Amino acid sequence: MSAAKPSNVVALHMADPVALLQQMVAAASDEAKIDEADLPVPPVDSSPKAAALWYSALKERALSLGEMVVLEALVTTQSHLDEVESAWRRDGAQTTSSGSMGQSIVEPRIQEMRLLRQQVAALVKQLDLDGVGRRRAGRPTRSQGGGEWGK
């Protein structure tokens, strides 16, 4: 009766752990190479910057349906920001304009761009695309802390 031959991975692991690690890294990088043609297309009228965000997020990891909705909001908001900023620059990038009574006021598009940037940042954080985890390091989750707060 012959003994069962170990699988290639087990045999490789037993022979050379460095080679196994290299094989695992190569396999992971092959899986990470996703062609944009295989991904869902970004929303219609997305700016180039917003489309790049779309593909970057989808290549980074698989998203749930809820995360896809947030990603769509992110791309739409980024496109709107790009449109407002482009119009502002096209019109001379003025920092002030005239108010209803002729007074000097901050250009309204500057305020709009600031708000849109804040919204984009919040959506990026919500999707955890900035690479920062949702919990600060060293802070246990509720289940890690014994299941109850304050004990």
PyMOL commands that set and color helices and strands:
alter all, ss='L'
color gray80, all
select helices_A, chain A and resi 8-15+17-32+36-38+48-60+65-90+108-127
alter helices_A, ss='H'
color red, helices_A
select strands_A, chain A and resi 96-98+104-106
alter strands_A, ss='S'
color yellow, strands_A
deselect
rebuild
show_as cartoon
